Amino acid sequence: MRDAGVLLIFILFIVRILTEHTSNVDEFESNVAENIANVNNEDGNQNVTRKNDTQSDKKIYFKKSSSMLMLVAKPAGNTVSLKCPAGGNPTPNITWFKDGFTPERNSGATIHYKKWTMEMEECTTQDIGNYTCVVCNVHGCLNHTFRVDIIERFPSKPYIKEGFQKNLTVVTNGRAKFSCPIISDQEVYVKWIKNPYVQTDDSTCIENGIILQNGTENIDEEVFVIENVTHADEGWYTCVVSNSFGTVCASAYLKVVDEDRTEKPNLRTASVITFVISFLIAAMMITLIIMCCKIKK
């Protein structure tokens, strides 16, 4: 009887283990089925996406929608370039609008259209607005709107580009050309002066000297040229640039030399050396010929 009780307990234990195992298997199979369903759903979604992409390829779409920004902000005076590259079958056309109307610039500046691009140079605050590109073909239309903001620069005194001016060395009767590239949001007044000494203090511009060129002349004010240079032209040359916020200047030295001091080859000496070498080679050849004739005899 005792053995039968032990056997019954053992059988119940085995049944319990089998039951728990079956439950775990069912749970595992359920999880697997759920994951498979999820994968199928993802595949289905991907298939739908691919199908839609294929349809888009046949209809109309933006080629680089991720790079088409909503906000375009530029400092005044810069160029704004808006791009709406599109594709489709047939190839769509493109139309641009500013705040719902055909784009126009009050400043009189032009707008450049290049296939999928609209470009505006030297932008001002009058160019601020919502610019919309509309691309259409027989299947329909797509549009994208850019918000263009033009930021006024903080007014300041002029700035002469780094590295200018540059010292020059010119041969007599040659041509000297000084450059003074300027950056300024305001209208500038430029003078060129020949100074008796170098301008060393950038904070103040000493304008003592001979005024050679001023902004009233109808020429390129950022350039000063001296033709037929002589020794009397040697010295310091300063460009003085002013606007309503201040003045800056930059100086460079002009050195005048009589001739190009690069060493030139002495043609007469070279001719003599060539003659001597040729003579020696000819003499050696004649000697060899005579020796060969004697050996044969």
HUVEN-V126628 format. One line per field, one symbol per residue. phi: phi as a letter, one per 30 degrees, with the letter a starting at -180 (. if undefined). A space follows every 10 residues. Layout:
phi: ???
This chain:
phi: .ddddddddd dddddddddd dddddddddd dddddddddd dddddddddd ddedddedca addbddcddd bbcbdejdcc bcbbdbblbd edcbbcbbhj bddbcddidd cccbhcbcbb chdbddddlc cccbcbbddk bbbbcccccc cddddaddbc edjcdbdbbb deidbcbcbb dcbadcdcbc bcbccdaddc cddbcdcdkc dcabddddbd ddbbbcchdb ddddlcbbcc cbbdclbbab bbccccbdad dddcdddddd dddddddddd dddddddddd ddddddd
